[in-house]
């Protein structure tokens, strides 16, 4: 005979108690639960993508210009297993970046191809994580150094490598240089179903031109 263990969270379960305001019954708060409620990324960010060779990265672009640099969902490192993340890229340690004030003065100015971090997988592969856009480095996510597995575990956007802030006058050009969600999916579709595995350009703008033809 099996004995069910007592649920330690049972005292905290919601129980609706009937309440009446101005002669009308108050509906339970659970009636407003929406299972498919949009995520933080869906509500506040636009997804863009940058390819370094055949390796994809994600740029989450906020309406206030803040950009989160992340691994794209199809980055090969996620299948290989993340072993380590290092912001000391040899000639400079990105974790030593310091900014001050509302203008984020003192932040490193990075180009799209600048290396943000070195990512090593359990299979021994090392990836140079690019900045993906031209902008000022606001901060890096040093928690990934201590717990690199967070890249595999955290929800979209939470496992970012760095926060970058582009100049206002560069925003339109930056967006044009990246792939949209639709273009990213189209490129993956072409790679998987049509084209043989060949090397393509590192320049995402050229990739966009190829997809448009």
C-alpha positions, -999 to +999 in steps of 0.1 A: +000+000+000+016+033-011+015+063+012+014+097-005+038+121+010+024+153+023+027+183-001+048+210+018+034+237-004-003+229+002-008+257+028+002+282+001-022+271-026-047+297-037-082+293-024-109+316-036-131+332-010-163+348-022-162+386-019-189+411-029-182+447-039-210+471-047-234+442-049-213+423-074-193+391-067-156+394-073-143+368-098-114+345-088-080+359-097-072+325-114-099+334-141-074+359-155-046+333-159-033+332-195-012+302-203+003+316-234+010+351-220+038+367-241+073+364-226+095+394-216+113+391-249+081+389-269+068+421-252+098+443-251+125+432-276+129+426-313+148+395-323+177+399-347+205+376-357+242+378-367+262+350-383+299+346-378+306+322-406+280+295-402+276+301-364+245+321-354+241+346-326+211+365-313+207+403-308+177+412-286+170+448-295+150+468-269+130+499-278+154+520-257+183+509-279+198+485-253+209+453-270+215+419-254+240+397-271+231+360-268+235+326-284+210+319-311+187+289-304+206+269-331+241+277-320+261+244-321+275+249-286+241+243-270+241+207-284+278+202-275+274+213-239+289+245-224+321+240-205+334+275-199+329+312-206+358+336-204+357+374-209+395+376-209+401+373-246+439+376-245+446+412-253+418+426-230+395+415-203+359+426-211+349+420-175+371+450-165+348+473-185+336+502-164+309+528-173+298+559-153+266+580-153+236+581-175+258+585-206+276+553-198+310+571-201+341+550-203+326+519-219+346+501-245+336+509-281+331+476-300+326+468-336+303+440-348+333+416-353+349+424-320+353+394-297+332+397-265+340+363-249+355+329-255+331+300-251+344+264-248+322+234-251+325+199-235+336+186-269+366+209-269+354+234-294+361+271-288+339+299-302+348+335-303+315+352-293+313+384-315+298+417-304+274+414-333+268+452-335+287+484-332+282+500-299+293+508-264+298+480-239+276+486-209+282+454-190+291+417-193+273+389-176+301+377-153+277+351-137+284+330-169+320+326-159+311+310-126+281+290-140+285+286-178+257+260-178+233+289-173+235+294-211+217+261-214+193+265-185+180+301-185+151+313-206+156+334-237+173+367-230+184+359-194+216+341-206+230+371-223+268+376-227+267+414-227+247+446-229+256+470-257+243+505-264+246+517-300+245+554-310+211+567-321+224+576-355+237+541-361+205+522-352+190+520-386+222+508-402+227+482-374+192+468-379+197+466-416+230+447-411+213+420-391+189+392-400+153+394-389+135+365-374+120+355-407+153+358-426+171+338-399+145+310-402+148+311-440+185+308-439+183+278-416+157+262-439+179+267-469+209+252-451+190+222-439+169+214-470+185+229-501+221+239-499+251+216-492+273+225-463+296+251-478+312+281-463+293+314-467+302+350-461+308+363-426+290+395-435+253+393-425+245+421-450+257+399-478+237+370-465+206+392-466+213+400-502+217+363-510+184+355-494+166+383-513+177+369-547 
